[in-house]
């Protein structure tokens, strides 16, 4: 049985491990942290936070793959009543409905948008400057970037369309994404995958079969000694907050004046916080030179508008900075095909959310992981034929 080594035990690494084990490979997975999951880890109670807001889009390829293997587990769709609790910060005021121009523009598909133009220029030519600016700000829910309007129109429009599809695509793993990771890890072990945690790999093993590096892109660059492994990503402030429950709080406050979004995650999954409390998460983009204080101030402005008395109701809060860890962003003239290639040569492959694979958010990690295993198997078959 041919050996495969995987470095990184997040969603991409576990996807690759399961795919490879199903194909008959002997898989060893190394995870430097003491627990699996990467950015899909969920904190132990009482507040079950992820490393930033997490949702699973039901039309994505990983949704079908996980469902076919019985790994999805209980999912929490958005309750219909909560759709009525969307709030939009626009022109300094909180509103119950989005502007009509934003709704019309969101119906356009990503394929209609040009790759070579920035989103703001393209959207302005179709719908006017204000709608273009508001659509870019709204798209931040799936971008986590401080200036979505400066990115490729194709890239932004695809995510805007996916984020505004009705009924909503987003599904939430009950108990947090860590539950999904636990199910994937259990299935991997049952399939014969050897999982080693607290196992830091400082050099790519050679001569023992193909290797899939399923780490962050900066970590992969250091491991492989390849400074060309770079791609744009967002810088954000993670803001987690637990409040005593108050009837009438909004589900979401979406900022259309500047990219930003806060969400009450216990609306769809009350198990994320103790009874009588609600968990709010936000991941606010900050630009070059931005600080944690900037992101926190943005979150607090939105809370002041949408959550009356939130300061007096606060029972727990946490803040942190997340630099370049929100997935790939494609600038004008680039697509996912221009990102660092999955196949690095000499039996080494990349998987993760900043490499050359299609999809939105975690879909990129999934697609690249499956592609990495496929390429490794193909190379193995070619080697056997040549031998």
Buried (B, 14 or more C-beta within 10 A) or exposed (E): EBBBBBBBBBBBBBBBBBBBBEBEBBBBBBBBBEBBBBBBBBBEEEBBBBBBBBBBBBEBBBBEBBEEEEBBBEBBBBEEEBEEBBBBBBEEEBEEEBBEBBBEBBEBEBEEBBBEBBBBBBBBEBBEEBBBBBBBBBBBBBBBBBBBBBBBBBBBBBBBBBBBBEEBBBBBBBBBBBBBBBBBBEBBBEEEBBBEBEBEBEEBEEEEBBBBBBBBBBBBBBBBEEEEBBBBBBBBBBBBBBBEBEEEBBBBBBBBBBBBBBBBBBBBBBBBBBEEBBBBBBBBBBEEEBEBEBBBEBBBBBBEBBBEEBEEBBBBBEBEBBEBBBBBBBBBEBEBEBBBBBBBEEBBBBBBBBBBBBBBBBBBBBBBBBBBBBBBBEBBEEEEEEE
